[in-house]
Amino acid sequence: MIQPHIEKRANYLDIEERLSKQDAILIELKSIIENHIRDEKELTPVIKELVKTWEAAHWLINLVKWVGIIAGAFIAFIALLKGTKP
């Protein structure tokens, strides 16, 4: 008759508990990664639209900046022509 294998290491239960905890952590990590990938796929169109909006706003900001520079130069030129009155 064959006897069942009996573990004779002293820390056998500790190792089994640690491995079980690690398995649970890995399963949880896998679900977190799967949720992250799913959320990323849902956000991709939104991010593309956000980039397009940013590019349009960047063009508008540059236009306003150039108008401000030209207006500032024009006002400085007018002030130079008028001079200062004591």
N, CA, C and O atoms as a MOPAC input file, in Angstrom:
PM7 MOZYME 1SCF
protein

 N      0.83800 1    -1.17400 1     0.00000 1
 C      0.00000 1     0.00000 1     0.00000 1
 C      0.88400 1     1.23900 1     0.00000 1
 O      1.83600 1     1.34200 1     0.77300 1
 N      0.54900 1     2.17900 1    -0.88500 1
 C      1.33200 1     3.40900 1    -0.99500 1
 C      0.77900 1     4.43100 1    -0.00900 1
 O     -0.42100 1     4.70200 1     0.03400 1
 N      1.67800 1     4.98000 1     0.76600 1
 C      1.25600 1     5.99400 1     1.72600 1
 C      1.24600 1     7.36700 1     1.04500 1
 O      2.09400 1     7.64700 1     0.19700 1
 N      0.29300 1     8.21600 1     1.41400 1
 C      0.27200 1     9.56700 1     0.83000 1
 C      1.49500 1    10.35300 1     1.25400 1
 O      2.06700 1    10.12600 1     2.31900 1
 N      1.87800 1    11.27400 1     0.40400 1
 C      3.06100 1    12.08900 1     0.68000 1
 C      2.76600 1    13.02700 1     1.84200 1
 O      1.78000 1    13.76500 1     1.82700 1
 N      3.61100 1    12.99000 1     2.82300 1
 C      3.45100 1    13.87400 1     3.99000 1
 C      4.57800 1    14.89300 1     3.94300 1
 O      5.76000 1    14.55200 1     3.87700 1
 N      4.17300 1    16.14600 1     3.97900 1
 C      5.16200 1    17.23000 1     3.94500 1
 C      5.86300 1    17.28100 1     5.28600 1
 O      5.22100 1    17.31900 1     6.33500 1
 N      7.16900 1    17.28100 1     5.24500 1
 C      7.92900 1    17.24600 1     6.48600 1
 C      8.65600 1    18.55800 1     6.76300 1
 O      9.38100 1    18.67600 1     7.75100 1
 N      8.45900 1    19.54200 1     5.88700 1
 C      9.11200 1    20.82000 1     6.15000 1
 C      8.37300 1    21.54000 1     7.27200 1
 O      7.15500 1    21.41500 1     7.39700 1
 N      9.08800 1    22.27100 1     8.06500 1
 C      8.50100 1    22.91800 1     9.24100 1
 C      7.56300 1    24.06200 1     8.85800 1
 O      6.54100 1    24.26400 1     9.51400 1
 N      7.88900 1    24.80000 1     7.82200 1
 C      7.11800 1    25.98600 1     7.46700 1
 C      6.16600 1    25.73200 1     6.30300 1
 O      5.84500 1    26.65500 1     5.55500 1
 N      5.72600 1    24.52400 1     6.14700 1
 C      4.87800 1    24.17100 1     5.01000 1
 C      3.59600 1    24.98800 1     4.99000 1
 O      3.22000 1    25.49900 1     3.93500 1
 N      2.91900 1    25.12900 1     6.11100 1
 C      1.67100 1    25.88200 1     6.17000 1
 C      1.91400 1    27.36800 1     5.90000 1
 O      1.11600 1    28.02400 1     5.23000 1
 N      3.00700 1    27.88100 1     6.42000 1
 C      3.32000 1    29.29000 1     6.17400 1
 C      3.53500 1    29.54600 1     4.68200 1
 O      3.07900 1    30.55700 1     4.14800 1
 N      4.21900 1    28.64000 1     4.02500 1
 C      4.47300 1    28.78400 1     2.59000 1
 C      3.16700 1    28.70600 1     1.80900 1
 O      2.94400 1    29.48800 1     0.88500 1
 N      2.30600 1    27.76000 1     2.18100 1
 C      1.01400 1    27.62600 1     1.49600 1
 C      0.17200 1    28.88000 1     1.67700 1
 O     -0.44700 1    29.34600 1     0.72100 1
 N      0.13600 1    29.43300 1     2.88200 1
 C     -0.63000 1    30.66000 1     3.13300 1
 C     -0.05900 1    31.82200 1     2.32400 1
 O     -0.81000 1    32.59900 1     1.73400 1
 N      1.25800 1    31.93800 1     2.29800 1
 C      1.89600 1    33.01800 1     1.54800 1
 C      1.59400 1    32.89800 1     0.05700 1
 O      1.30600 1    33.89600 1    -0.60400 1
 N      1.66000 1    31.67800 1    -0.47000 1
 C      1.35800 1    31.46700 1    -1.88600 1
 C     -0.10700 1    31.76700 1    -2.18700 1
 O     -0.42500 1    32.32300 1    -3.23800 1
 N     -0.99200 1    31.40500 1    -1.27700 1
 C     -2.41400 1    31.69800 1    -1.46900 1
 C     -2.65600 1    33.20200 1    -1.47600 1
 O     -3.43100 1    33.70600 1    -2.28900 1
 N     -1.99200 1    33.91900 1    -0.57100 1
 C     -2.12400 1    35.38300 1    -0.53700 1
 C     -1.58000 1    36.00700 1    -1.82100 1
 O     -2.17800 1    36.93200 1    -2.37300 1
 N     -0.44800 1    35.49700 1    -2.29000 1
 C      0.12800 1    36.01800 1    -3.52800 1
 C     -0.78700 1    35.74700 1    -4.71300 1
 O     -0.92600 1    36.59600 1    -5.59400 1
 N     -1.40800 1    34.58600 1    -4.74500 1
 C     -2.36600 1    34.27600 1    -5.81500 1
 C     -3.53800 1    35.24500 1    -5.79100 1
 O     -3.97100 1    35.72700 1    -6.83800 1
 N     -4.05100 1    35.53100 1    -4.60100 1
 C     -5.17200 1    36.46800 1    -4.48000 1
 C     -4.75200 1    37.86200 1    -4.93800 1
 O     -5.51600 1    38.54900 1    -5.61500 1
 N     -3.55100 1    38.27900 1    -4.57600 1
 C     -3.05500 1    39.59200 1    -4.98900 1
 C     -2.89700 1    39.64100 1    -6.50800 1
 O     -3.25700 1    40.63900 1    -7.13300 1
 N     -2.36600 1    38.57900 1    -7.10400 1
 C     -2.18600 1    38.54400 1    -8.55600 1
 C     -3.52700 1    38.56000 1    -9.28900 1
 O     -3.65400 1    39.19500 1   -10.33600 1
 N     -4.52500 1    37.86400 1    -8.74500 1
 C     -5.85100 1    37.87900 1    -9.37100 1
 C     -6.45000 1    39.28000 1    -9.30600 1
 O     -7.04400 1    39.75400 1   -10.27400 1
 N     -6.29100 1    39.93700 1    -8.16100 1
 C     -6.78800 1    41.30900 1    -8.02400 1
 C     -6.04900 1    42.25300 1    -8.97300 1
 O     -6.66500 1    43.11800 1    -9.59500 1
 N     -4.74800 1    42.08900 1    -9.08200 1
 C     -3.95600 1    42.91800 1    -9.98400 1
 C     -4.37400 1    42.71300 1   -11.43200 1
 O     -4.43300 1    43.66700 1   -12.20700 1
 N     -4.66200 1    41.47800 1   -11.79400 1
 C     -5.11600 1    41.18600 1   -13.15200 1
 C     -6.43600 1    41.89500 1   -13.44800 1
 O     -6.61700 1    42.45000 1   -14.53200 1
 N     -7.35000 1    41.87600 1   -12.49000 1
 C     -8.63600 1    42.55600 1   -12.71400 1
 C     -8.45000 1    44.06200 1   -12.80000 1
 O     -9.13800 1    44.72100 1   -13.57900 1
 N     -7.53900 1    44.61800 1   -12.01900 1
 C     -7.26300 1    46.05700 1   -12.08100 1
 C     -6.70400 1    46.41800 1   -13.45100 1
 O     -7.11800 1    47.41400 1   -14.04500 1
 N     -5.77500 1    45.62500 1   -13.95400 1
 C     -5.18700 1    45.89700 1   -15.27100 1
 C     -6.22900 1    45.77000 1   -16.37000 1
 O     -6.25500 1    46.58600 1   -17.29100 1
 N     -7.09200 1    44.75900 1   -16.28800 1
 C     -8.14500 1    44.60300 1   -17.29500 1
 C     -9.10000 1    45.79900 1   -17.27500 1
 O     -9.49800 1    46.29100 1   -18.33100 1
 N     -9.46700 1    46.26900 1   -16.07800 1
 C    -10.32500 1    47.45800 1   -15.98300 1
 C     -9.62900 1    48.69200 1   -16.55100 1
 O    -10.26000 1    49.51600 1   -17.21300 1
 N     -8.35000 1    48.81500 1   -16.29500 1
 C     -7.59000 1    49.95900 1   -16.81100 1
 C     -7.55800 1    49.94500 1   -18.33800 1
 O     -7.73800 1    50.98200 1   -18.97600 1
 N     -7.33200 1    48.78400 1   -18.91400 1
 C     -7.30100 1    48.66900 1   -20.37900 1
 C     -8.66500 1    48.99900 1   -20.96000 1
 O     -8.75300 1    49.67900 1   -21.98300 1
 N     -9.72600 1    48.52900 1   -20.32300 1
 C    -11.08800 1    48.80300 1   -20.79300 1
 C    -11.37400 1    50.31800 1   -20.71000 1
 O    -11.93400 1    50.89500 1   -21.64200 1
 N    -10.99100 1    50.94800 1   -19.60300 1
 C    -11.20300 1    52.38900 1   -19.45100 1
 C    -10.39600 1    53.17500 1   -20.47300 1
 O    -10.86500 1    54.18300 1   -21.00100 1
 N     -9.18100 1    52.71100 1   -20.75100 1
 C     -8.32800 1    53.39400 1   -21.73200 1
 C     -8.95300 1    53.35600 1   -23.11700 1
 O     -8.90500 1    54.34200 1   -23.85200 1
 N     -9.54000 1    52.21500 1   -23.47600 1
 C    -10.19100 1    52.10300 1   -24.77900 1
 C    -11.38400 1    53.04600 1   -24.87200 1
 O    -11.66100 1    53.59100 1   -25.94100 1
 N    -12.09200 1    53.24400 1   -23.76200 1
 C    -13.23200 1    54.15700 1   -23.74800 1
 C    -12.78100 1    55.61600 1   -23.81800 1
 O    -13.49700 1    56.45000 1   -24.37100 1
 N    -11.61000 1    55.94100 1   -23.26900 1
 C    -11.14400 1    57.31900 1   -23.22200 1
 C    -10.41600 1    57.76500 1   -24.48400 1
 O    -10.24100 1    58.96600 1   -24.69500 1
 N     -9.99400 1    56.84600 1   -25.31300 1
 C     -9.21100 1    57.20400 1   -26.49500 1
 C     -9.91300 1    58.21700 1   -27.38900 1
 O     -9.26300 1    59.18600 1   -27.78100 1
 N    -11.20200 1    58.06900 1   -27.74600 1
 C    -11.85200 1    59.09200 1   -28.57500 1
 C    -11.94900 1    60.44400 1   -27.87300 1
 O    -11.83200 1    61.48800 1   -28.51300 1
 N    -12.16000 1    60.42300 1   -26.57200 1
 C    -12.25500 1    61.67000 1   -25.81700 1
 C    -10.91300 1    62.39200 1   -25.82500 1
 O    -10.86400 1    63.61600 1   -25.95300 1
 N     -9.84300 1    61.64900 1   -25.69100 1
 C     -8.51000 1    62.25100 1   -25.68600 1
 C     -8.18100 1    62.83500 1   -27.05700 1
 O     -7.59000 1    63.91200 1   -27.14100 1
 N     -8.55400 1    62.14500 1   -28.12400 1
 C     -8.31700 1    62.67900 1   -29.47000 1
 C     -9.07500 1    63.99000 1   -29.66400 1
 O     -8.54100 1    64.93500 1   -30.24500 1
 N    -10.30800 1    64.05400 1   -29.18500 1
 C    -11.08900 1    65.28600 1   -29.29800 1
 C    -10.46000 1    66.39600 1   -28.45600 1
 O    -10.44000 1    67.55600 1   -28.86800 1
 N     -9.95300 1    66.04200 1   -27.29100 1
 C     -9.29100 1    67.01600 1   -26.43500 1
 C     -8.04000 1    67.58300 1   -27.10200 1
 O     -7.76700 1    68.77800 1   -26.98300 1
 N     -7.28100 1    66.74800 1   -27.79700 1
 C     -6.08800 1    67.21200 1   -28.50600 1
 C     -6.47300 1    68.16900 1   -29.62600 1
 O     -5.80600 1    69.18500 1   -29.82400 1
 N     -7.53800 1    67.86400 1   -30.36300 1
 C     -7.99600 1    68.76100 1   -31.42300 1
 C     -8.41700 1    70.10500 1   -30.84400 1
 O     -8.10800 1    71.15200 1   -31.41200 1
 N     -9.12100 1    70.08100 1   -29.71700 1
 C     -9.53900 1    71.31500 1   -29.06700 1
 C     -8.33000 1    72.10700 1   -28.60200 1
 O     -8.29900 1    73.32900 1   -28.74000 1
 N     -7.33400 1    71.42300 1   -28.05200 1
 C     -6.11700 1    72.09100 1   -27.58900 1
 C     -5.40700 1    72.76900 1   -28.76600 1
 O     -4.94000 1    73.90100 1   -28.63900 1
 N     -5.32500 1    72.08200 1   -29.90500 1
 C     -4.66800 1    72.66900 1   -31.07200 1
 C     -5.42700 1    73.90100 1   -31.55400 1
 O     -4.80300 1    74.89900 1   -31.91600 1
 N     -6.75200 1    73.85400 1   -31.56600 1
 C     -7.54100 1    75.01200 1   -31.97700 1
 C     -7.34700 1    76.16200 1   -30.99200 1
 O     -7.20800 1    77.31400 1   -31.40300 1
 N     -7.33700 1    75.85900 1   -29.70800 1
 C     -7.13500 1    76.90100 1   -28.70200 1
 C     -5.72700 1    77.47800 1   -28.81100 1
 O     -5.53300 1    78.67800 1   -28.61700 1
 N     -4.75400 1    76.64500 1   -29.11700 1
 C     -3.37600 1    77.11700 1   -29.25200 1
 C     -3.27400 1    78.13700 1   -30.39300 1
 O     -2.59000 1    79.15100 1   -30.25800 1
 N     -3.94500 1    77.87200 1   -31.50200 1
 C     -3.94800 1    78.80700 1   -32.62300 1
 C     -4.59400 1    80.12100 1   -32.21200 1
 O     -4.08300 1    81.19000 1   -32.54500 1
 N     -5.71000 1    80.05600 1   -31.49400 1
 C     -6.40500 1    81.26300 1   -31.04900 1
 C     -5.56000 1    82.04700 1   -30.05300 1
 O     -5.52100 1    83.27600 1   -30.11200 1
 N     -4.89600 1    81.36900 1   -29.15500 1
 C     -4.03900 1    82.04400 1   -28.17400 1
 C     -2.88400 1    82.73900 1   -28.87900 1
 O     -2.52600 1    83.85900 1   -28.51400 1
 N     -2.29700 1    82.09900 1   -29.87800 1
 C     -1.22200 1    82.75100 1   -30.63600 1
 C     -1.72000 1    83.99900 1   -31.34700 1
 O     -1.01800 1    85.00900 1   -31.39300 1
 N     -2.92600 1    83.93900 1   -31.90200 1
 C     -3.50200 1    85.09900 1   -32.57000 1
 C     -3.69900 1    86.23900 1   -31.58400 1
 O     -3.33100 1    87.37500 1   -31.88200 1
 N     -4.26300 1    85.96700 1   -30.43100 1
 C     -4.47800 1    86.99900 1   -29.40800 1
 C     -3.14200 1    87.56200 1   -28.94200 1
 O     -3.02200 1    88.76500 1   -28.71200 1
 N     -2.14800 1    86.70800 1   -28.80300 1
 C     -0.82200 1    87.16100 1   -28.37500 1
 C     -0.21500 1    88.12300 1   -29.40300 1
 O      0.34400 1    89.15600 1   -29.03500 1
 N     -0.32700 1    87.78200 1   -30.68400 1
 C      0.21300 1    88.65900 1   -31.71600 1
 C     -0.53800 1    89.98700 1   -31.77900 1
 O      0.08000 1    91.03500 1   -31.96700 1
 N     -1.85600 1    89.95800 1   -31.62600 1
 C     -2.63600 1    91.19600 1   -31.60100 1
 C     -2.19600 1    92.06000 1   -30.42200 1
 O     -2.07400 1    93.27700 1   -30.56200 1
 N     -1.95900 1    91.45500 1   -29.28000 1
 C     -1.47800 1    92.19300 1   -28.10700 1
 C     -0.11100 1    92.80100 1   -28.33100 1
 O      0.14200 1    93.93300 1   -27.92000 1
 N      0.76800 1    92.06400 1   -28.97400 1
 C      2.11600 1    92.58300 1   -29.25900 1
 C      2.03300 1    93.77300 1   -30.20500 1
 O      2.68500 1    94.79200 1   -29.98000 1
 N      1.23600 1    93.65000 1   -31.25900 1
 C      1.10400 1    94.74200 1   -32.22800 1
 C      0.46100 1    95.95300 1   -31.57000 1
 O      0.89900 1    97.08300 1   -31.78600 1
 N     -0.59000 1    95.72200 1   -30.75800 1
 C     -1.24600 1    96.84200 1   -30.07500 1
 C     -0.28200 1    97.51100 1   -29.09600 1
 O     -0.24800 1    98.73800 1   -29.00000 1
 N      0.49400 1    96.71800 1   -28.37600 1
 C      1.47000 1    97.29500 1   -27.44100 1
 C      2.52600 1    98.11400 1   -28.16600 1
 O      2.91600 1    99.17700 1   -27.68300 1
 N      2.99400 1    97.64500 1   -29.30800 1
 C      3.98800 1    98.38800 1   -30.07900 1
 C      3.38100 1    99.68200 1   -30.61400 1
 O      4.03700 1   100.72300 1   -30.62700 1
 N      2.13400 1    99.61200 1   -31.05200 1
 C      1.46000 1   100.80600 1   -31.57200 1
 C      1.27300 1   101.84100 1   -30.46100 1
 O      1.51200 1   103.02700 1   -30.68700 1
 N      0.85700 1   101.42300 1   -29.28700 1
 C      0.67700 1   102.33700 1   -28.15900 1
 C      2.01500 1   102.91800 1   -27.73000 1
 O      2.07900 1   104.09900 1   -27.38800 1
 N      3.06900 1   102.14100 1   -27.73600 1
 C      4.39700 1   102.64600 1   -27.38400 1
 C      4.85800 1   103.67200 1   -28.40300 1
 O      5.47600 1   104.67200 1   -28.03600 1
 N      4.56700 1   103.44000 1   -29.68300 1
 C      4.94300 1   104.39700 1   -30.72900 1
 C      4.18100 1   105.70500 1   -30.55800 1
 O      4.76500 1   106.78000 1   -30.69500 1
 N      2.88500 1   105.62900 1   -30.26000 1
 C      2.08000 1   106.84300 1   -30.03500 1
 C      2.62000 1   107.59400 1   -28.82500 1
 O      2.74800 1   108.81800 1   -28.87200 1
 N      2.93900 1   106.88900 1   -27.74100 1
 C      3.49000 1   107.54300 1   -26.55000 1
 C      4.81800 1   108.19400 1   -26.86200 1
 O      5.11800 1   109.25000 1   -26.30500 1
 N      5.61600 1   107.61500 1   -27.71900 1
 C      6.89900 1   108.17900 1   -28.09400 1
 C      6.70500 1   109.45600 1   -28.89700 1
 O      7.43900 1   110.42600 1   -28.70900 1
 N      5.71400 1   109.46300 1   -29.79700 1
 C      5.44900 1   110.66700 1   -30.58800 1
 C      4.90000 1   111.79500 1   -29.73100 1
 O      5.29100 1   112.94500 1   -29.93400 1
 N      4.02500 1   111.52500 1   -28.79700 1
 C      3.43900 1   112.54100 1   -27.94500 1
 C      4.46600 1   113.07200 1   -26.95800 1
 O      4.45800 1   114.25600 1   -26.62100 1
 N      5.31800 1   112.22600 1   -26.51100 1
 C      6.30300 1   112.62800 1   -25.51100 1
 C      5.64600 1   112.68500 1   -24.14000 1
 O      4.46700 1   112.37300 1   -23.97200 1
 N      6.43200 1   113.08300 1   -23.19300 1
 C      5.90500 1   113.20700 1   -21.82900 1
 C      5.79600 1   114.67500 1   -21.48600 1
 O      6.67400 1   115.47000 1   -21.81900 1
 N      4.70800 1   115.03000 1   -20.81400 1
 C      4.51200 1   116.41800 1   -20.40200 1
 C      4.76300 1   116.50400 1   -18.90100 1
 O      4.16400 1   115.76900 1   -18.11600 1
 N      5.66300 1   117.41900 1   -18.51000 1
 C      5.97900 1   117.53000 1   -17.07000 1
 C      4.88000 1   118.20600 1   -16.26900 1
 O      5.01000 1   118.36600 1   -15.05500 1

